[in-house]
Every structure is written in structure tokens, then in C-alpha cells.
């Protein structure tokens, strides 16, 4: 049986979505009165790893229920500190339909998408990788292959996205970070912490106090990118990261330094710096999106599984 997949430039999708994914929850969503609109679903996963039910939201293209023979690429969206899985921008719905993709909005609490060093019931990384992704592939018509799966996030979520990309490259084709808190695992080792109340206590509870460095070392992006085996670099996803030069949380230099490691290691990626602070939206974003999409996905890639074949650019 041959399953039809919609043709989409996935990296373009990710960058478009960056302009409509809210870091914090807000007011209820207002949709147009069109006959066919994308479907928003909220569900709960009874997580054994988190020892509780965890909500997530999904946006499905408008004709998802009608097109029974179509499977769709998936973008996992990771919120920032203080955010949640709720969809707060109608634009996210529009992009889902326009580009024929399933979007999954993940609830990450305040756990920095990390398996906590102190709380055995806060295994946020294991939850996303071992429970949520299989849940989505089981319950929705996804293209369950890394070349049709991407992950993106803002701030805390940007850190999580890059970390999942480097630690689980078999699962993602793209990992995107907007104003990512890339030095989250080593905040306890720097003198200047972001001006966020309780941040030192929070990060210490997640990564430990430094006496036992196992959780820090397992989640330190700078170490992970520095020691990644050279012979396996070709199997990594494509990384995109950006940051405002006046980022109020002091994230510009860490992002630039992380890009420097990638350059030295010849890890395919793109780093962009823009004037502005933590909530930055560069004026040339749309022009650059098309440029990136054409350059990165210019070569046609064919993926085949047992009885299914599909093409992704």
C-alpha cells in the first residue's frame, strides 16, 4: 500500500512557527468561521515516568479526518519557563493547515526537559522521548520517521530542543532553538544568574548541587556537543539557534559560544544574532526563512520503509 504524504519544506515550517508559539499561557483561542478549520485536541497521557497525568495539545490539519490515506510530519513545540501546553495564538492553527503538518504542544512544567537529580517523578526528558512521541505516533497519522519529525522551542524549550537533538539524533531531522537557555545545566557554576526569582533553587533541584556531576554532565550542551563522536556527526539533525544581542537573561554569549563549538566540530547548524532582547522577532525573518528552506532542503531525499515510501525535501 502506498501512503500519500504532503510535500512541505519542514525547516520553513519551524521558523514560521517561531513567530506564533507563545512562551506563556494566555487568553482563549479565537478561530475563523470557515467551514473547514484545523482541529485542536487536548488529551492526557497517564505517564508512568512522571507518576501523573500530563496534558498535551495537538493541532491537526483541517481535512485530517477526511484524508484517511494521508500521513503528516510532526513538529514538537517546547514552551519556555512559565509556559505550558496551551495554544495561545490563532496563527499556529493557520500554519498547521497551510503547511499540512501536525503540531504537538508539550507540557514541560519547570523541569527544563531534564530527568531531575532530586525528584524521581520529574523525568521530563524520558517522558517526551519514551512516552509522548510513541503516544503521538500511535494515536495520530504521523510519518513516524526522524526525517519527518522536528522539535523546536523557546528559552527553556530551546535548550530542551537542542539537547534532544544531540542526545537522540535518531528521532529528529531538525532541532530549533529561539533564545535558548543553552547554559541551563551549568548555571550553578556561573556567578551571574538570570534575574528570575528562585532560579538557583530550581536549577539545583534539577541538576544537583555539583557534588555529584552525573546529571549536569548528562545534560550540559557544551559538553555534549564537544565530545560527540566525530564519526557520528553526519547522523545528527540540523541545528538552528538564534538569540538577541541584548538578551536580558544573558543568553547571547552562551548561544554564540555554543555555535563556536559547532563550528569547530563542523556540526551542521545555523546561528543568528539579532538586535533586541529575550523576546526578539527579527524584521528579516520571513525572507531568511525562504532562503534557509531552499538551501537546506534543495536536495530531494527519499525514505523507504517496508511497504511505504515517501519523499521529503
C-alpha positions in Angstrom: 0.0 0.0 0.0 1.3 3.4 -0.9 0.6 6.2 1.6 0.4 9.8 0.4 2.4 12.4 2.3 2.1 16.1 1.8 5.1 17.9 0.4 6.3 20.6 2.7 9.6 22.5 3.4 9.9 21.4 7.0 12.6 23.9 8.1 10.4 26.8 6.7 7.6 25.4 8.9 9.7 25.5 12.0 10.8 29.1 11.5 7.3 30.3 10.7 6.0 28.7 13.8 8.5 30.5 15.9 6.6 33.7 15.4 3.3 32.3 16.7 4.4 30.0 19.6 3.8 31.7 22.9 6.2 31.2 25.8 3.5 31.7 28.4 -0.2 30.8 28.6 -2.7 33.5 27.7 -6.3 34.1 26.7 -8.5 31.6 24.9 -8.1 31.0 21.2 -10.4 32.6 18.6 -10.7 30.8 15.2 -12.3 31.9 12.0 -15.8 30.8 10.9 -14.5 28.9 7.9 -16.3 25.6 7.1 -13.1 23.7 7.4 -10.6 24.7 10.0 -7.8 22.8 11.7 -8.8 20.8 14.8 -7.3 21.4 18.2 -7.3 18.5 20.6 -6.2 18.3 24.2 -5.5 15.0 25.7 -3.9 13.5 28.8 -1.2 10.9 28.9 -1.1 8.7 32.0 2.6 8.9 32.5 4.4 6.3 34.5 7.6 8.2 34.4 6.1 11.4 35.8 3.7 9.4 38.0 0.7 11.6 37.0 -1.5 12.5 34.1 0.1 15.0 31.8 -1.8 17.1 29.3 -0.7 17.9 25.7 -2.3 19.8 22.8 -2.3 18.8 19.1 -3.3 20.8 16.1 -4.5 18.7 13.1 -4.9 20.0 9.5 -8.5 20.8 8.5 -9.1 17.7 6.3 -7.3 15.3 8.7 -10.5 13.2 9.3 -11.3 13.1 5.6 -8.0 12.2 4.2 -7.6 8.8 5.7 -4.7 7.8 3.5 -2.5 10.8 4.3 0.2 10.9 7.0 1.7 14.1 8.2 5.1 15.3 9.5 5.2 16.4 13.2 6.7 19.4 15.0 7.0 19.1 18.7 6.9 22.6 20.4 8.6 23.1 23.8 7.5 26.1 25.9 9.6 28.3 28.0 9.8 28.7 31.8 6.3 29.7 33.0 4.6 28.3 29.9 2.5 25.2 29.3 1.0 23.1 26.5 -1.9 25.5 25.8 -2.1 27.0 22.4 -2.5 30.8 22.7 -2.1 32.0 19.2 -4.6 31.5 16.3 -1.6 31.8 13.9 -0.4 28.4 15.0 -3.6 26.9 13.7 -3.3 28.7 10.4 0.2 27.5 9.8 -0.8 23.9 10.6 -3.3 23.9 7.8 -1.3 25.9 5.3 1.8 23.7 5.6 0.0 20.4 6.2 1.7 19.4 9.4 0.7 18.1 12.9 1.9 20.3 15.8 2.2 18.9 19.3 2.5 21.3 22.2 4.3 19.7 25.1 3.8 20.4 28.8 7.3 20.5 30.4 6.5 22.2 33.7 9.5 23.9 35.1 11.8 20.9 34.6 14.0 22.1 31.7 13.1 18.9 29.8 15.5 17.0 32.1 15.3 14.0 34.3 15.6 15.6 37.8 18.5 14.7 40.0 16.4 15.2 43.1 12.8 14.2 42.2 12.3 10.7 40.9 8.9 11.7 39.5 10.2 14.5 37.3 11.7 12.6 34.4 10.7 15.1 31.7 13.3 14.0 29.1 12.4 10.4 29.4 8.7 11.3 29.3 9.0 13.1 26.0 11.3 10.5 24.4 9.8 7.3 25.7 6.2 8.1 26.3 4.9 11.2 24.4 6.4 10.5 21.0 5.2 6.9 20.9 1.8 8.2 22.1 1.5 10.6 19.2 2.7 8.1 16.6 0.2 5.6 17.9 -2.9 7.9 18.1 -2.4 10.1 15.1 -1.5 9.5 11.4 2.1 10.7 11.6 5.1 9.9 9.4 6.8 8.0 12.2 10.3 8.6 10.9 13.1 11.0 12.0 13.1 12.8 8.6 9.6 13.9 9.2 9.9 14.8 12.9 11.2 18.1 14.2 11.5 19.7 17.6 11.6 23.4 18.4 11.4 25.6 21.5 11.9 29.0 23.0 14.1 29.8 26.0 13.9 26.8 28.3 12.3 24.9 25.4 15.1 26.0 23.1 17.6 24.3 25.5 15.4 21.2 25.5 15.2 21.1 21.7 19.0 21.3 21.2 19.5 18.7 23.9 17.0 16.2 22.4 18.7 16.7 19.1 22.2 15.9 20.3 21.2 13.1 22.6 18.5 11.5 20.5 19.6 12.1 16.8 17.8 9.0 15.7 14.4 10.7 16.4 14.7 14.2 14.8 15.7 15.8 11.5 15.7 19.3 12.9 16.2 20.9 16.3 15.5 24.6 16.6 16.1 27.0 19.5 14.9 30.5 19.8 16.7 32.5 22.6 17.6 29.2 24.2 18.8 28.9 27.8 21.7 26.8 26.4 23.7 27.0 29.6 20.9 25.8 31.9 22.9 22.8 33.2 25.9 24.9 34.2 24.0 27.9 35.7 25.2 26.8 39.2 28.8 27.2 38.1 28.5 30.9 36.9 28.4 34.0 39.1 25.6 35.8 37.2 22.3 34.0 37.2 19.2 35.3 35.3 17.1 37.8 37.3 14.4 35.2 37.9 13.2 34.6 41.5 14.1 31.2 42.8 16.1 30.2 39.7 19.1 28.9 41.6 17.0 26.7 43.8 15.1 25.4 40.8 18.2 24.6 38.8 19.9 23.0 41.8 16.8 20.7 42.3 17.0 19.7 38.6 20.8 19.3 38.1 22.1 18.8 41.6 24.4 20.9 43.7 27.5 19.9 41.7 28.9 17.3 44.2 27.5 14.6 42.0 28.0 15.8 38.5 26.3 12.9 36.7 23.1 14.9 35.9 25.0 18.0 35.0 27.3 16.2 32.6 24.5 14.3 31.0 22.7 17.5 30.2 25.4 20.1 29.6 25.0 21.2 26.0 28.6 22.5 25.8 30.0 19.1 26.9 27.6 17.1 24.7 28.5 19.0 21.6 32.2 19.0 22.4 32.5 15.2 23.0 30.1 14.0 20.3 31.9 11.3 18.3 33.3 12.7 15.1 32.4 9.7 13.1 28.7 10.1 14.0 28.3 13.8 13.3 26.8 13.1 9.9 23.9 11.4 11.6 23.0 14.5 13.7 19.9 16.6 12.9 20.3 20.1 11.5 20.5 22.6 14.3 19.2 26.2 14.2 19.7 28.6 17.1 19.3 32.4 17.5 19.5 35.0 20.2 19.1 38.7 20.7 22.3 40.6 21.3 20.7 42.4 24.3 19.1 39.3 25.8 18.1 40.3 29.4 18.9 36.8 30.7 22.5 36.9 29.5 21.9 34.2 26.9 23.6 35.9 23.9 27.2 34.9 24.7 26.4 31.3 25.7 24.5 30.8 22.4 27.3 32.3 20.4 29.9 30.2 22.3 27.8 27.0 21.6 27.8 27.9 17.9 31.5 28.3 18.1 31.8 24.7 19.3 29.6 23.5 16.5 31.8 25.4 14.0 35.0 23.9 15.4 33.4 20.4 15.3 31.9 21.0 11.8 28.4 20.2 13.1 25.9 21.5 10.5 23.9 24.3 12.0 23.0 28.0 11.7 23.3 30.6 14.4 21.8 34.0 14.0 22.1 37.1 16.2 19.6 39.9 16.1 19.3 43.3 17.8 16.9 43.0 20.7 16.2 41.2 23.9 14.8 37.8 25.0 11.6 38.2 23.1 13.1 39.0 19.8 11.4 38.9 16.4 13.9 40.0 13.6 12.4 42.1 10.8 14.1 39.9 8.1 12.8 36.7 9.5 10.4 35.8 6.6 13.0 36.5 3.9 15.5 34.4 5.7 13.0 31.6 6.2 12.5 31.1 2.5 16.3 31.3 1.9 17.0 28.7 4.5 14.3 26.4 3.3 15.5 26.4 -0.3 19.1 25.9 0.8 18.7 23.1 3.3 16.0 21.1 1.5 17.1 21.7 -2.1 18.2 18.1 -2.4 15.4 15.6 -2.6 15.6 12.8 0.0 13.7 9.5 -0.4 12.9 7.4 2.6 11.6 3.9 2.3 10.2 1.5 4.9 8.8 -2.0 4.4 5.7 -1.3 2.3 5.6 2.5 2.5 7.7 5.0 0.6 7.6 8.8 0.8 9.6 11.8 -0.3 10.6 14.7 1.8 12.5 17.7 0.6 
